Amino acid sequence: MNIVHLHLAINHSPLYSELFAFVFLVIGLMSGKRTLVTAGLVVAIIAAGCGFVLAWSGEGAQNTINHSPPIAGVDKTLIEEHSHSADYFTIAAYITAGFALLSLIIGWRRGHRFGRLDALIALFVLISLVIAGRTALLGGRIHHPEVRAVVTR
């Protein structure tokens, strides 16, 4: 397995992590279930970890693909736009994870967390989720011509 295979093998993890974090947070906040909110915060932190691994492997994958001979079905010109979107996702995920960690620490020290902070984190997770979705779409365009035909730049 090389860096390109690693990147492709785990490329959906941040998208689904952010989705699960958002669902846990919303359901937990609406129902008042602290365990679901806690799970959402932890999954948001995991999403940032997945983003870190993807950013690391993405750099190597980009270099490998850019320096390789042409590959059937791969449009190398689309990699840069995907890479820029991934940078935005990584920043959003890190900020979200930082606030999630802060909320978990506050809850651990005080015995309860601030509901408004957790609601704000849910909004940050939603923003990260949207950016992750865009990044995934742009990444899919690199190798999936059916996505390129349906969605215009």
N, CA, C and O of each residue as an XYZ file, in Angstrom:
612
protein
N       0.856     -1.176      0.000
C       0.000      0.000      0.000
C       0.901      1.238      0.000
O       1.815      1.357      0.817
N       0.628      2.149     -0.925
C       1.388      3.394     -0.953
C       0.515      4.536     -0.435
O      -0.624      4.322     -0.019
N       1.057      5.740     -0.466
C       0.382      6.908      0.095
C      -0.928      7.218     -0.645
O      -1.894      7.673     -0.032
N      -0.958      6.973     -1.952
C      -2.183      7.216     -2.720
C      -3.273      6.254     -2.265
O      -4.420      6.658     -2.077
N      -2.917      4.969     -2.086
C      -3.908      3.996     -1.624
C      -4.418      4.357     -0.234
O      -5.615      4.251      0.034
N      -3.517      4.782      0.652
C      -3.931      5.182      2.001
C      -4.926      6.345      1.924
O      -5.961      6.330      2.591
N      -4.610      7.332      1.120
C      -5.492      8.496      0.999
C      -6.872      8.084      0.479
O      -7.895      8.529      0.998
N      -6.891      7.245     -0.530
C      -8.171      6.806     -1.095
C      -8.939      5.889     -0.148
O     -10.170      5.882     -0.148
N      -8.216      5.119      0.656
C      -8.877      4.183      1.573
C      -9.620      4.894      2.701
O     -10.643      4.402      3.179
N      -9.116      6.033      3.123
C      -9.717      6.700      4.278
C     -10.395      8.022      3.932
O     -10.782      8.771      4.829
N     -10.543      8.316      2.641
C     -10.998      9.656      2.256
C     -12.430      9.998      2.667
O     -12.785     11.176      2.669
N     -13.252      9.035      3.009
C     -14.620      9.349      3.420
C     -14.754      9.537      4.933
O     -15.800      9.972      5.413
N     -13.713      9.216      5.671
C     -13.822      9.247      7.133
C     -14.143     10.625      7.708
O     -14.963     10.692      8.624
N     -13.557     11.728      7.237
C     -13.939     13.012      7.829
C     -15.389     13.405      7.518
O     -16.078     13.975      8.364
N     -15.836     13.100      6.321
C     -17.206     13.433      5.943
C     -18.202     12.718      6.853
O     -19.120     13.341      7.386
N     -18.021     11.419      7.027
C     -18.949     10.663      7.869
C     -18.767     10.980      9.343
O     -19.742     10.973     10.094
N     -17.555     11.255      9.773
C     -17.331     11.637     11.163
C     -18.065     12.935     11.487
O     -18.717     13.039     12.525
N     -17.960     13.912     10.611
C     -18.659     15.181     10.828
C     -20.179     14.974     10.800
O     -20.906     15.576     11.589
N     -20.649     14.124      9.892
C     -22.083     13.840      9.826
C     -22.574     13.207     11.127
O     -23.586     13.638     11.680
N     -21.873     12.197     11.616
C     -22.268     11.539     12.867
C     -22.170     12.508     14.044
O     -23.038     12.511     14.917
N     -21.119     13.331     14.074
C     -20.975     14.306     15.154
C     -22.172     15.259     15.155
O     -22.731     15.559     16.210
N     -22.557     15.726     13.980
C     -23.688     16.649     13.890
C     -24.986     15.993     14.356
O     -25.753     16.591     15.112
N     -25.227     14.777     13.908
C     -26.454     14.071     14.305
C     -26.469     13.843     15.817
O     -27.487     14.088     16.465
N     -25.365     13.382     16.379
C     -25.295     13.165     17.832
C     -25.544     14.463     18.589
O     -26.298     14.487     19.561
N     -24.906     15.545     18.139
C     -25.069     16.828     18.833
C     -26.501     17.339     18.754
O     -27.064     17.767     19.762
N     -27.086     17.298     17.578
C     -28.448     17.815     17.425
C     -29.436     16.991     18.237
O     -30.255     17.548     18.968
N     -29.367     15.687     18.119
C     -30.294     14.843     18.880
C     -30.052     15.008     20.378
O     -30.999     15.099     21.159
N     -28.781     15.046     20.772
C     -28.457     15.214     22.189
C     -28.931     16.550     22.735
O     -29.470     16.608     23.840
N     -28.740     17.620     21.981
C     -29.179     18.937     22.437
C     -30.699     19.037     22.478
O     -31.260     19.626     23.401
N     -31.361     18.464     21.483
C     -32.824     18.542     21.439
C     -33.483     17.681     22.519
O     -34.527     18.049     23.058
N     -32.876     16.545     22.832
C     -33.471     15.642     23.825
C     -32.919     15.856     25.227
O     -33.436     15.297     26.194
N     -31.874     16.660     25.334
C     -31.267     16.888     26.644
C     -30.419     15.729     27.138
O     -30.160     15.612     28.336
N     -29.990     14.883     26.236
C     -29.177     13.726     26.611
C     -27.694     14.092     26.525
O     -27.127     14.224     25.441
N     -27.100     14.247     27.674
C     -25.701     14.680     27.756
C     -24.750     13.662     27.123
O     -23.731     14.045     26.549
N     -25.070     12.380     27.222
C     -24.174     11.362     26.652
C     -24.091     11.478     25.134
O     -23.026     11.262     24.555
N     -25.197     11.813     24.488
C     -25.170     11.991     23.032
C     -24.370     13.235     22.648
O     -23.634     13.227     21.661
N     -24.519     14.296     23.429
C     -23.734     15.506     23.166
C     -22.251     15.196     23.340
O     -21.424     15.602     22.523
N     -21.924     14.482     24.400
C     -20.522     14.095     24.629
C     -20.005     13.253     23.473
O     -18.882     13.458     23.012
N     -20.806     12.313     23.003
C     -20.399     11.482     21.866
C     -20.166     12.342     20.634
O     -19.202     12.123     19.900
N     -21.033     13.314     20.398
C     -20.864     14.214     19.266
C     -19.576     15.017     19.358
O     -18.888     15.209     18.355
N     -19.250     15.482     20.547
C     -18.012     16.236     20.741
C     -16.792     15.363     20.490
O     -15.830     15.800     19.858
N     -16.832     14.139     20.982
C     -15.711     13.214     20.774
C     -15.560     12.876     19.293
O     -14.442     12.826     18.782
N     -16.656     12.648     18.613
C     -16.594     12.329     17.183
C     -16.091     13.535     16.380
O     -15.407     13.359     15.372
N     -16.420     14.748     16.813
C     -15.889     15.943     16.146
C     -14.371     16.003     16.281
O     -13.680     16.411     15.347
N     -13.858     15.603     17.420
C     -12.402     15.559     17.618
C     -11.790     14.469     16.742
O     -10.719     14.661     16.166
N     -12.459     13.341     16.643
C     -11.987     12.261     15.772
C     -11.971     12.724     14.313
O     -11.051     12.387     13.568
N     -12.973     13.486     13.908
C     -13.034     14.005     12.534
C     -11.818     14.871     12.227
O     -11.271     14.812     11.126
N     -11.399     15.670     13.194
C     -10.197     16.491     12.993
C      -8.956     15.598     12.862
O      -8.060     15.890     12.070
N      -8.910     14.526     13.630
C      -7.796     13.578     13.493
C      -7.794     12.923     12.120
O      -6.739     12.749     11.509
N      -8.973     12.562     11.640
C      -9.078     11.999     10.285
C      -8.643     13.030      9.248
O      -7.974     12.694      8.270
N      -9.023     14.282      9.467
C      -8.615     15.356      8.560
C      -7.110     15.520      8.537
O      -6.525     15.768      7.482
N      -6.477     15.384      9.696
C      -5.018     15.486      9.766
C      -4.368     14.386      8.933
O      -3.460     14.657      8.147
N      -4.826     13.148      9.100
C      -4.261     12.024      8.347
C      -4.486     12.212      6.850
O      -3.601     11.926      6.044
N      -5.668     12.691      6.481
C      -5.939     12.916      5.061
C      -5.115     14.052      4.491
O      -4.666     13.970      3.347
N      -4.906     15.109      5.259
C      -4.069     16.212      4.773
C      -2.636     15.724      4.562
O      -1.990     16.059      3.569
N      -2.160     14.937      5.504
C      -0.808     14.391      5.395
C      -0.689     13.466      4.185
O       0.237     13.596      3.385
N      -1.624     12.542      4.057
C      -1.558     11.597      2.938
C      -1.901     12.278      1.614
O      -1.421     11.860      0.561
N      -2.720     13.315      1.660
C      -3.100     14.027      0.442
C      -1.920     14.727     -0.210
O      -1.808     14.752     -1.436
N      -1.043     15.293      0.602
C       0.157     15.936      0.052
C       0.996     14.920     -0.718
O       1.434     15.175     -1.840
N       1.207     13.769     -0.095
C       1.989     12.720     -0.755
C       1.292     12.174     -1.986
O       1.930     11.920     -3.008
N      -0.022     11.993     -1.890
C      -0.785     11.487     -3.038
C      -0.733     12.478     -4.191
O      -0.585     12.080     -5.346
N      -0.852     13.758     -3.887
C      -0.797     14.788     -4.920
C       0.561     14.764     -5.620
O       0.628     14.814     -6.849
N       1.619     14.689     -4.859
C       2.961     14.642     -5.456
C       3.149     13.393     -6.309
O       3.715     13.459     -7.400
N       2.672     12.254     -5.809
C       2.806     11.006     -6.547
C       2.052     11.060     -7.867
O       2.597     10.706     -8.912
N       0.792     11.506     -7.821
C      -0.031     11.560     -9.036
C       0.497     12.595    -10.021
O       0.532     12.341    -11.225
N       0.904     13.748     -9.526
C       1.410     14.796    -10.418
C       2.701     14.393    -11.126
O       2.980     14.883    -12.221
N       3.482     13.518    -10.525
C       4.743     13.098    -11.130
C       4.649     11.729    -11.800
O       5.669     11.142    -12.161
N       3.455     11.230    -11.964
C       3.271      9.937    -12.616
C       2.834     10.156    -14.064
O       2.366     11.237    -14.421
N       2.989      9.133    -14.887
C       2.454      9.252    -16.253
C       0.931      9.362    -16.198
O       0.328      9.078    -15.163
N       0.311      9.768    -17.292
C      -1.157      9.896    -17.298
C      -1.841      8.606    -16.844
O      -1.408      7.504    -17.179
N      -2.909      8.769    -16.079
C      -3.682      7.638    -15.563
C      -5.076      7.738    -16.163
O      -5.697      8.800    -16.134
N      -5.562      6.632    -16.703
C      -6.872      6.628    -17.350
C      -7.956      7.099    -16.382
O      -8.090      6.567    -15.280
N      -8.719      8.092    -16.800
C      -9.846      8.580    -16.011
C      -9.490      9.626    -14.967
O     -10.389     10.185    -14.339
N      -8.215      9.906    -14.761
C      -7.796     10.865    -13.739
C      -7.484     12.204    -14.398
O      -6.658     12.286    -15.308
N      -8.153     13.245    -13.928
C      -7.911     14.599    -14.413
C      -7.035     15.321    -13.391
O      -7.523     15.816    -12.375
N      -5.748     15.370    -13.674
C      -4.791     15.951    -12.734
C      -5.023     17.433    -12.484
O      -4.615     17.960    -11.448
N      -5.671     18.106    -13.420
C      -5.894     19.547    -13.256
C      -6.888     19.854    -12.128
O      -6.955     20.989    -11.658
N      -7.648     18.863    -11.699
C      -8.648     19.077    -10.650
C      -8.091     18.867     -9.247
O      -8.772     19.161     -8.265
N      -6.879     18.369     -9.140
C      -6.305     18.054     -7.829
C      -6.083     19.316     -7.000
O      -6.329     19.315     -5.794
N      -5.625     20.377     -7.628
C      -5.298     21.598     -6.883
C      -6.528     22.197     -6.197
O      -6.453     22.608     -5.039
N      -7.648     22.246     -6.900
C      -8.876     22.787     -6.306
C      -9.332     21.932     -5.122
O      -9.771     22.460     -4.100
N      -9.227     20.624     -5.265
C      -9.556     19.698     -4.180
C      -8.632     19.946     -2.987
O      -9.076     19.960     -1.839
N      -7.368     20.138     -3.267
C      -6.383     20.377     -2.210
C      -6.693     21.664     -1.434
O      -6.598     21.690     -0.207
N      -7.058     22.713     -2.146
C      -7.404     23.972     -1.469
C      -8.646     23.806     -0.594
O      -8.688     24.318      0.525
N      -9.634     23.109     -1.086
C     -10.839     22.873     -0.298
C     -10.513     22.032      0.932
O     -11.060     22.263      2.010
N      -9.628     21.064      0.768
C      -9.218     20.231      1.898
C      -8.516     21.058      2.970
O      -8.654     20.780      4.162
N      -7.769     22.066      2.551
C      -7.119     22.957      3.522
C      -8.172     23.698      4.351
O      -8.024     23.829      5.566
N      -9.218     24.174      3.706
C     -10.292     24.851      4.429
C     -10.979     23.892      5.394
O     -11.291     24.257      6.527
N     -11.214     22.660      4.935
C     -11.833     21.679      5.828
C     -10.959     21.424      7.046
O     -11.449     21.396      8.174
N      -9.671     21.238      6.818
C      -8.770     20.930      7.926
C      -8.794     22.052      8.961
O      -8.847     21.788     10.162
N      -8.755     23.287      8.507
C      -8.801     24.427      9.431
C     -10.126     24.432     10.200
O     -10.132     24.602     11.419
N     -11.239     24.249      9.500
C     -12.549     24.231     10.157
C     -12.645     23.085     11.159
O     -13.172     23.259     12.258
N     -12.140     21.923     10.782
C     -12.197     20.761     11.682
C     -11.335     20.978     12.920
O     -11.727     20.588     14.020
N     -10.167     21.594     12.755
C      -9.296     21.862     13.908
C      -9.952     22.862     14.865
O      -9.908     22.678     16.081
N     -10.550     23.904     14.324
C     -11.230     24.890     15.175
C     -12.385     24.233     15.923
O     -12.559     24.433     17.125
N     -13.172     23.447     15.190
C     -14.299     22.741     15.797
C     -13.825     21.802     16.891
O     -14.406     21.764     17.976
N     -12.769     21.040     16.612
C     -12.239     20.103     17.598
C     -11.698     20.834     18.824
O     -11.825     20.344     19.946
N     -11.100     21.997     18.614
C     -10.600     22.779     19.741
C     -11.728     23.207     20.666
O     -11.607     23.104     21.887
N     -12.826     23.688     20.088
C     -13.976     24.060     20.910
C     -14.613     22.833     21.566
O     -15.056     22.906     22.712
N     -14.660     21.713     20.851
C     -15.209     20.484     21.425
C     -14.368     20.027     22.619
O     -14.907     19.630     23.651
N     -13.071     20.087     22.473
C     -12.174     19.717     23.575
C     -12.369     20.668     24.756
O     -12.401     20.231     25.906
N     -12.496     21.946     24.479
C     -12.740     22.927     25.531
C     -14.034     22.607     26.278
O     -14.072     22.653     27.507
N     -15.082     22.285     25.544
C     -16.356     21.946     26.171
C     -16.242     20.693     27.031
O     -16.810     20.627     28.121
N     -15.507     19.703     26.538
C     -15.321     18.477     27.323
C     -14.529     18.757     28.602
O     -14.835     18.197     29.654
N     -13.527     19.610     28.517
C     -12.728     19.955     29.698
C     -13.582     20.728     30.707
O     -13.523     20.462     31.908
N     -14.369     21.678     30.219
C     -15.262     22.430     31.110
C     -16.219     21.475     31.806
O     -16.432     21.570     33.015
N     -16.796     20.555     31.039
C     -17.722     19.590     31.623
C     -17.062     18.681     32.644
O     -17.674     18.325     33.651
N     -15.838     18.311     32.393
C     -15.107     17.441     33.322
C     -14.780     18.194     34.613
O     -14.900     17.636     35.704
N     -14.371     19.453     34.491
C     -13.974     20.236     35.667
C     -15.171     20.729     36.481
O     -15.132     20.721     37.711
N     -16.225     21.154     35.799
C     -17.361     21.756     36.502
C     -18.491     20.766     36.776
O     -19.368     21.034     37.597
N     -18.473     19.636     36.098
C     -19.556     18.683     36.272
C     -20.703     18.886     35.283
O     -21.562     18.016     35.139
N     -20.718     20.017     34.612
C     -21.708     20.276     33.563
C     -21.086     21.224     32.551
O     -20.179     21.995     32.864
N     -21.598     21.147     31.330
C     -21.088     22.004     30.257
C     -22.086     23.118     29.981
O     -23.222     23.097     30.456
N     -21.632     24.091     29.200
C     -22.504     25.185     28.789
C     -23.269     24.749     27.540
O     -22.661     24.430     26.519
N     -24.582     24.736     27.619
C     -25.412     24.332     26.493
C     -25.234     25.219     25.276
O     -25.295     24.750     24.140
N     -25.014     26.497     25.519
C     -24.832     27.415     24.395
C     -23.530     27.137     23.658
O     -23.471     27.253     22.434
N     -22.488     26.770     24.396
C     -21.224     26.416     23.749
C     -21.408     25.167     22.902
O     -20.911     25.099     21.778
N     -22.116     24.181     23.432
C     -22.358     22.959     22.665
C     -23.210     23.236     21.424
O     -23.003     22.615     20.381
N     -24.154     24.152     21.528
C     -24.970     24.537     20.356
C     -24.099     25.240     19.317
O     -24.254     25.017     18.116
N     -23.182     26.090     19.784
C     -22.261     26.759     18.874
C     -21.354     25.734     18.188
O     -21.056     25.855     16.999
N     -20.928     24.745     18.935
C     -20.089     23.683     18.357
C     -20.879     22.917     17.302
O     -20.322     22.550     16.267
N     -22.146     22.672     17.539
C     -22.983     21.997     16.533
C     -23.012     22.809     15.243
O     -22.977     22.238     14.153
N     -23.076     24.141     15.355
C     -23.023     24.997     14.165
C     -21.669     24.865     13.474
O     -21.607     24.782     12.247
N     -20.584     24.844     14.248
C     -19.242     24.656     13.675
C     -19.126     23.300     12.979
O     -18.510     23.189     11.919
N     -19.719     22.277     13.580
C     -19.693     20.946     12.960
C     -20.455     20.988     11.638
O     -20.018     20.390     10.655
N     -21.580     21.682     11.604
C     -22.343     21.794     10.360
C     -21.515     22.494      9.278
O     -21.515     22.070      8.122
N     -20.821     23.546      9.648
C     -19.962     24.252      8.688
C     -18.858     23.316      8.198
O     -18.580     23.256      7.000
N     -18.231     22.589      9.120
C     -17.184     21.630      8.740
C     -17.739     20.546      7.829
O     -17.071     20.112      6.891
N     -18.960     20.111      8.108
C     -19.609     19.083      7.296
C     -19.835     19.574      5.874
O     -19.593     18.837      4.917
N     -20.288     20.793      5.729
C     -20.517     21.360      4.387
C     -19.196     21.454      3.628
O     -19.130     21.109      2.448
N     -18.150     21.918      4.299
C     -16.839     22.013      3.644
C     -16.320     20.625      3.297
O     -15.735     20.435      2.231
N     -16.525     19.652      4.181
C     -16.101     18.270      3.901
C     -16.852     17.723      2.689
O     -16.269     17.028      1.858
N     -18.140     18.034      2.588
C     -18.919     17.583      1.438
C     -18.406     18.168      0.135
O     -18.306     17.470     -0.874
N     -18.080     19.460      0.164
C     -17.528     20.096     -1.040
C     -16.174     19.495     -1.396
O     -15.890     19.238     -2.565
N     -15.352     19.275     -0.397
C     -14.038     18.675     -0.630
C     -14.186     17.277     -1.222
O     -13.447     16.906     -2.133
N     -15.135     16.504     -0.709
C     -15.377     15.162     -1.239
C     -15.849     15.215     -2.691
O     -15.423     14.408     -3.518
N     -16.728     16.163     -2.995
C     -17.201     16.316     -4.371
C     -16.036     16.648     -5.302
O     -15.900     16.056     -6.372
N     -15.205     17.592     -4.888
C     -14.057     17.966     -5.719
C     -13.069     16.809     -5.861
O     -12.466     16.631     -6.919
N     -12.907     16.035     -4.810
C     -12.039     14.863     -4.893
C     -12.624     13.808     -5.814
O     -11.891     13.158     -6.561
N     -13.926     13.634     -5.768
C     -14.573     12.669     -6.647
C     -14.444     13.042     -8.113
O     -14.332     12.171     -8.975
N     -14.460     14.332     -8.392
C     -14.322     14.791     -9.776
C     -12.980     14.389    -10.386
O     -12.876     14.240    -11.604
N     -11.965     14.215     -9.565
C     -10.634     13.873    -10.070
C     -10.676     12.565    -10.845
O     -10.020     12.435    -11.878
N     -11.435     11.604    -10.360
C     -11.432     10.276    -10.992
C     -12.795      9.821    -11.495
O     -12.879      8.817    -12.202
N     -13.840     10.516    -11.157
C     -15.188     10.084    -11.555
C     -15.781     11.053    -12.568
O     -16.323     12.090    -12.186
N     -15.685     10.728    -13.855
C     -16.208     11.652    -14.885
C     -17.716     11.842    -14.787
O     -18.230     12.864    -15.242
N     -18.436     10.892    -14.209
C     -19.883     11.045    -14.086
C     -20.246     12.209    -13.147
O     -21.313     12.805    -13.294
N     -19.385     12.530    -12.205
C     -19.621     13.659    -11.318
C     -19.285     14.955    -12.042
O     -19.952     15.972    -11.855
N     -18.254     14.911    -12.861
C     -17.874     16.104    -13.632
C     -18.976     16.493    -14.594
O     -19.220     17.682    -14.800
N     -19.646     15.524    -15.188
C     -20.675     15.799    -16.189
C     -21.930     16.397    -15.558
O     -22.630     17.187    -16.192
N     -22.216     16.024    -14.316
C     -23.448     16.458    -13.665
C     -23.275     17.823    -13.007
O     -24.181     18.654    -13.065
N     -22.146     18.060    -12.395
C     -21.920     19.288    -11.639
C     -20.884     20.132    -12.361
O     -19.792     19.662    -12.679
N     -21.238     21.375    -12.614
C     -20.287     22.260    -13.306
C     -19.444     23.008    -12.297
O     -19.812     23.142    -11.130
N     -18.334     23.480    -12.757
C     -17.428     24.230    -11.884
C     -17.990     25.546    -11.670
O     -17.400     26.361    -10.962
